[in-house]
Amino acid sequence: MTKLKLGPITDDKPVKVTVELPPSLHRDLIAYAEILSRETGQAVADPAKLIAPMVQRFIATDRGFAKARRSS
């Protein structure tokens, strides 16, 4: 079993944001969605839905950001 940084995706009310991604990153999101679907048994119909949890995970684990946030 692959150890992914993301778990099942929760269904929250989203805020609409438009982002342009390089094609290689979009292909990586598609591949990640396929692997995540196999690992969790939960289909990821739209790979773009992975972006928010990935950014959340990144921010939550960024020690420099946490330190700067505490000191501000």
LUMNUMAR-292284 format. One record per atom (N, C-alpha, C): residue in one letter; x, y negated, z; residue number from 1; atom name. Coordinates in steps of 0.1 Angstrom, whole numbers, plus 5000, padded with zeros to 4 digits. Layout:
<recs>
+------+------+------+------+-----+------+
| type |    u |    v |    w | seq | atom |
+------+------+------+------+-----+------+
|    A |    X |    Y |    Z | NUM |   CA |
...
+------+------+------+------+-----+------+
</recs>
This chain:
<recs>
+------+------+------+------+-----+------+
| type |    u |    v |    w | seq | atom |
+------+------+------+------+-----+------+
|    M | 5008 | 5012 | 5000 |   1 |    N |
|    M | 5000 | 5000 | 5000 |   1 |   CA |
|    M | 5009 | 4988 | 5000 |   1 |    C |
|    T | 5006 | 4978 | 4992 |   2 |    N |
|    T | 5013 | 4965 | 4990 |   2 |   CA |
|    T | 5009 | 4956 | 5002 |   2 |    C |
|    K | 5019 | 4949 | 5007 |   3 |    N |
|    K | 5016 | 4940 | 5018 |   3 |   CA |
|    K | 5014 | 4926 | 5012 |   3 |    C |
|    L | 5002 | 4922 | 5010 |   4 |    N |
|    L | 4999 | 4909 | 5004 |   4 |   CA |
|    L | 4997 | 4898 | 5015 |   4 |    C |
|    K | 5000 | 4886 | 5012 |   5 |    N |
|    K | 4999 | 4875 | 5022 |   5 |   CA |
|    K | 4984 | 4871 | 5024 |   5 |    C |
|    L | 4976 | 4874 | 5014 |   6 |    N |
|    L | 4962 | 4871 | 5015 |   6 |   CA |
|    L | 4953 | 4883 | 5019 |   6 |    C |
|    G | 4943 | 4881 | 5026 |   7 |    N |
|    G | 4933 | 4892 | 5029 |   7 |   CA |
|    G | 4920 | 4889 | 5021 |   7 |    C |
|    P | 4909 | 4895 | 5025 |   8 |    N |
|    P | 4897 | 4892 | 5018 |   8 |   CA |
|    P | 4893 | 4877 | 5018 |   8 |    C |
|    I | 4887 | 4873 | 5007 |   9 |    N |
|    I | 4884 | 4859 | 5005 |   9 |   CA |
|    I | 4870 | 4856 | 5011 |   9 |    C |
|    T | 4869 | 4846 | 5020 |  10 |    N |
|    T | 4856 | 4843 | 5025 |  10 |   CA |
|    T | 4849 | 4833 | 5016 |  10 |    C |
|    D | 4836 | 4834 | 5017 |  11 |    N |
|    D | 4828 | 4825 | 5008 |  11 |   CA |
|    D | 4823 | 4813 | 5015 |  11 |    C |
|    D | 4830 | 4802 | 5014 |  12 |    N |
|    D | 4827 | 4789 | 5020 |  12 |   CA |
|    D | 4822 | 4780 | 5009 |  12 |    C |
|    K | 4815 | 4769 | 5014 |  13 |    N |
|    K | 4811 | 4759 | 5005 |  13 |   CA |
|    K | 4823 | 4751 | 5000 |  13 |    C |
|    P | 4826 | 4752 | 4987 |  14 |    N |
|    P | 4838 | 4746 | 4981 |  14 |   CA |
|    P | 4837 | 4731 | 4979 |  14 |    C |
|    V | 4848 | 4724 | 4978 |  15 |    N |
|    V | 4849 | 4711 | 4973 |  15 |   CA |
|    V | 4855 | 4712 | 4959 |  15 |    C |
|    K | 4850 | 4705 | 4949 |  16 |    N |
|    K | 4854 | 4706 | 4935 |  16 |   CA |
|    K | 4867 | 4698 | 4933 |  16 |    C |
|    V | 4877 | 4705 | 4928 |  17 |    N |
|    V | 4890 | 4699 | 4925 |  17 |   CA |
|    V | 4894 | 4704 | 4911 |  17 |    C |
|    T | 4899 | 4696 | 4902 |  18 |    N |
|    T | 4904 | 4700 | 4889 |  18 |   CA |
|    T | 4919 | 4700 | 4890 |  18 |    C |
|    V | 4925 | 4711 | 4886 |  19 |    N |
|    V | 4940 | 4713 | 4886 |  19 |   CA |
|    V | 4944 | 4720 | 4873 |  19 |    C |
|    E | 4955 | 4715 | 4868 |  20 |    N |
|    E | 4961 | 4721 | 4856 |  20 |   CA |
|    E | 4972 | 4730 | 4860 |  20 |    C |
|    L | 4972 | 4743 | 4856 |  21 |    N |
|    L | 4982 | 4752 | 4859 |  21 |   CA |
|    L | 4990 | 4756 | 4847 |  21 |    C |
|    P | 5003 | 4759 | 4849 |  22 |    N |
|    P | 5011 | 4765 | 4838 |  22 |   CA |
|    P | 5005 | 4779 | 4834 |  22 |    C |
|    P | 5006 | 4783 | 4822 |  23 |    N |
|    P | 5000 | 4796 | 4818 |  23 |   CA |
|    P | 5007 | 4807 | 4826 |  23 |    C |
|    S | 5019 | 4806 | 4829 |  24 |    N |
|    S | 5026 | 4817 | 4837 |  24 |   CA |
|    S | 5020 | 4819 | 4851 |  24 |    C |
|    L | 5017 | 4807 | 4857 |  25 |    N |
|    L | 5010 | 4808 | 4870 |  25 |   CA |
|    L | 4996 | 4814 | 4869 |  25 |    C |
|    H | 4989 | 4810 | 4859 |  26 |    N |
|    H | 4975 | 4816 | 4857 |  26 |   CA |
|    H | 4976 | 4831 | 4855 |  26 |    C |
|    R | 4986 | 4836 | 4847 |  27 |    N |
|    R | 4987 | 4850 | 4846 |  27 |   CA |
|    R | 4991 | 4857 | 4859 |  27 |    C |
|    D | 4999 | 4850 | 4867 |  28 |    N |
|    D | 5002 | 4855 | 4880 |  28 |   CA |
|    D | 4990 | 4856 | 4889 |  28 |    C |
|    L | 4981 | 4846 | 4888 |  29 |    N |
|    L | 4969 | 4846 | 4896 |  29 |   CA |
|    L | 4960 | 4858 | 4892 |  29 |    C |
|    I | 4959 | 4860 | 4879 |  30 |    N |
|    I | 4951 | 4871 | 4874 |  30 |   CA |
|    I | 4957 | 4884 | 4879 |  30 |    C |
|    A | 4970 | 4886 | 4879 |  31 |    N |
|    A | 4976 | 4898 | 4884 |  31 |   CA |
|    A | 4974 | 4900 | 4899 |  31 |    C |
|    Y | 4975 | 4889 | 4906 |  32 |    N |
|    Y | 4973 | 4889 | 4921 |  32 |   CA |
|    Y | 4959 | 4893 | 4924 |  32 |    C |
|    A | 4949 | 4887 | 4917 |  33 |    N |
|    A | 4935 | 4890 | 4919 |  33 |   CA |
|    A | 4933 | 4905 | 4916 |  33 |    C |
|    E | 4939 | 4911 | 4906 |  34 |    N |
|    E | 4937 | 4925 | 4903 |  34 |   CA |
|    E | 4942 | 4934 | 4915 |  34 |    C |
|    I | 4954 | 4930 | 4920 |  35 |    N |
|    I | 4960 | 4938 | 4930 |  35 |   CA |
|    I | 4953 | 4936 | 4943 |  35 |    C |
|    L | 4948 | 4924 | 4946 |  36 |    N |
|    L | 4941 | 4921 | 4958 |  36 |   CA |
|    L | 4927 | 4929 | 4958 |  36 |    C |
|    S | 4921 | 4930 | 4946 |  37 |    N |
|    S | 4909 | 4937 | 4945 |  37 |   CA |
|    S | 4911 | 4952 | 4948 |  37 |    C |
|    R | 4922 | 4957 | 4943 |  38 |    N |
|    R | 4925 | 4972 | 4946 |  38 |   CA |
|    R | 4927 | 4974 | 4961 |  38 |    C |
|    E | 4935 | 4964 | 4967 |  39 |    N |
|    E | 4939 | 4966 | 4981 |  39 |   CA |
|    E | 4927 | 4964 | 4991 |  39 |    C |
|    T | 4918 | 4955 | 4988 |  40 |    N |
|    T | 4907 | 4952 | 4997 |  40 |   CA |
|    T | 4894 | 4958 | 4993 |  40 |    C |
|    G | 4893 | 4963 | 4981 |  41 |    N |
|    G | 4881 | 4969 | 4977 |  41 |   CA |
|    G | 4870 | 4958 | 4974 |  41 |    C |
|    Q | 4874 | 4946 | 4974 |  42 |    N |
|    Q | 4865 | 4935 | 4971 |  42 |   CA |
|    Q | 4869 | 4928 | 4958 |  42 |    C |
|    A | 4860 | 4929 | 4948 |  43 |    N |
|    A | 4863 | 4923 | 4935 |  43 |   CA |
|    A | 4866 | 4908 | 4936 |  43 |    C |
|    V | 4876 | 4903 | 4929 |  44 |    N |
|    V | 4878 | 4889 | 4928 |  44 |   CA |
|    V | 4875 | 4885 | 4913 |  44 |    C |
|    A | 4863 | 4880 | 4911 |  45 |    N |
|    A | 4858 | 4877 | 4898 |  45 |   CA |
|    A | 4866 | 4866 | 4891 |  45 |    C |
|    D | 4869 | 4856 | 4899 |  46 |    N |
|    D | 4876 | 4844 | 4894 |  46 |   CA |
|    D | 4889 | 4842 | 4901 |  46 |    C |
|    P | 4900 | 4844 | 4894 |  47 |    N |
|    P | 4913 | 4842 | 4901 |  47 |   CA |
|    P | 4915 | 4828 | 4906 |  47 |    C |
|    A | 4909 | 4818 | 4901 |  48 |    N |
|    A | 4910 | 4805 | 4907 |  48 |   CA |
|    A | 4906 | 4804 | 4921 |  48 |    C |
|    K | 4897 | 4813 | 4925 |  49 |    N |
|    K | 4893 | 4813 | 4939 |  49 |   CA |
|    K | 4904 | 4817 | 4949 |  49 |    C |
|    L | 4915 | 4822 | 4944 |  50 |    N |
|    L | 4927 | 4825 | 4952 |  50 |   CA |
|    L | 4935 | 4813 | 4956 |  50 |    C |
|    I | 4934 | 4802 | 4948 |  51 |    N |
|    I | 4942 | 4790 | 4950 |  51 |   CA |
|    I | 4940 | 4784 | 4964 |  51 |    C |
|    A | 4928 | 4782 | 4968 |  52 |    N |
|    A | 4926 | 4776 | 4981 |  52 |   CA |
|    A | 4931 | 4784 | 4993 |  52 |    C |
|    P | 4928 | 4798 | 4993 |  53 |    N |
|    P | 4934 | 4806 | 5004 |  53 |   CA |
|    P | 4949 | 4806 | 5004 |  53 |    C |
|    M | 4955 | 4806 | 4992 |  54 |    N |
|    M | 4970 | 4806 | 4991 |  54 |   CA |
|    M | 4975 | 4793 | 4996 |  54 |    C |
|    V | 4969 | 4782 | 4993 |  55 |    N |
|    V | 4974 | 4769 | 4998 |  55 |   CA |
|    V | 4972 | 4768 | 5013 |  55 |    C |
|    Q | 4961 | 4773 | 5018 |  56 |    N |
|    Q | 4958 | 4773 | 5033 |  56 |   CA |
|    Q | 4969 | 4782 | 5040 |  56 |    C |
|    R | 4972 | 4793 | 5034 |  57 |    N |
|    R | 4982 | 4802 | 5040 |  57 |   CA |
|    R | 4996 | 4795 | 5040 |  57 |    C |
|    F | 4999 | 4789 | 5029 |  58 |    N |
|    F | 5012 | 4782 | 5028 |  58 |   CA |
|    F | 5013 | 4771 | 5038 |  58 |    C |
|    I | 5003 | 4763 | 5040 |  59 |    N |
|    I | 5003 | 4752 | 5049 |  59 |   CA |
|    I | 5003 | 4757 | 5064 |  59 |    C |
|    A | 4996 | 4768 | 5066 |  60 |    N |
|    A | 4996 | 4774 | 5080 |  60 |   CA |
|    A | 5009 | 4780 | 5084 |  60 |    C |
|    T | 5017 | 4784 | 5074 |  61 |    N |
|    T | 5030 | 4790 | 5077 |  61 |   CA |
|    T | 5042 | 4781 | 5075 |  61 |    C |
|    D | 5040 | 4769 | 5071 |  62 |    N |
|    D | 5051 | 4759 | 5069 |  62 |   CA |
|    D | 5055 | 4752 | 5082 |  62 |    C |
|    R | 5066 | 4757 | 5088 |  63 |    N |
|    R | 5070 | 4752 | 5101 |  63 |   CA |
|    R | 5074 | 4737 | 5100 |  63 |    C |
|    G | 5080 | 4733 | 5089 |  64 |    N |
|    G | 5083 | 4719 | 5088 |  64 |   CA |
|    G | 5071 | 4710 | 5088 |  64 |    C |
|    F | 5060 | 4714 | 5081 |  65 |    N |
|    F | 5048 | 4707 | 5081 |  65 |   CA |
|    F | 5042 | 4706 | 5095 |  65 |    C |
|    A | 5042 | 4718 | 5102 |  66 |    N |
|    A | 5036 | 4718 | 5115 |  66 |   CA |
|    A | 5043 | 4709 | 5125 |  66 |    C |
|    K | 5056 | 4709 | 5124 |  67 |    N |
|    K | 5065 | 4701 | 5133 |  67 |   CA |
|    K | 5062 | 4686 | 5130 |  67 |    C |
|    A | 5062 | 4682 | 5117 |  68 |    N |
|    A | 5059 | 4668 | 5113 |  68 |   CA |
|    A | 5045 | 4664 | 5117 |  68 |    C |
|    R | 5036 | 4673 | 5116 |  69 |    N |
|    R | 5022 | 4670 | 5120 |  69 |   CA |
|    R | 5021 | 4667 | 5135 |  69 |    C |
|    R | 5028 | 4676 | 5143 |  70 |    N |
|    R | 5027 | 4674 | 5157 |  70 |   CA |
|    R | 5034 | 4661 | 5162 |  70 |    C |
|    S | 5044 | 4657 | 5155 |  71 |    N |
|    S | 5051 | 4645 | 5159 |  71 |   CA |
|    S | 5045 | 4632 | 5154 |  71 |    C |
|    S | 5035 | 4633 | 5145 |  72 |    N |
|    S | 5029 | 4621 | 5140 |  72 |   CA |
|    S | 5017 | 4616 | 5148 |  72 |    C |
+------+------+------+------+-----+------+
</recs>
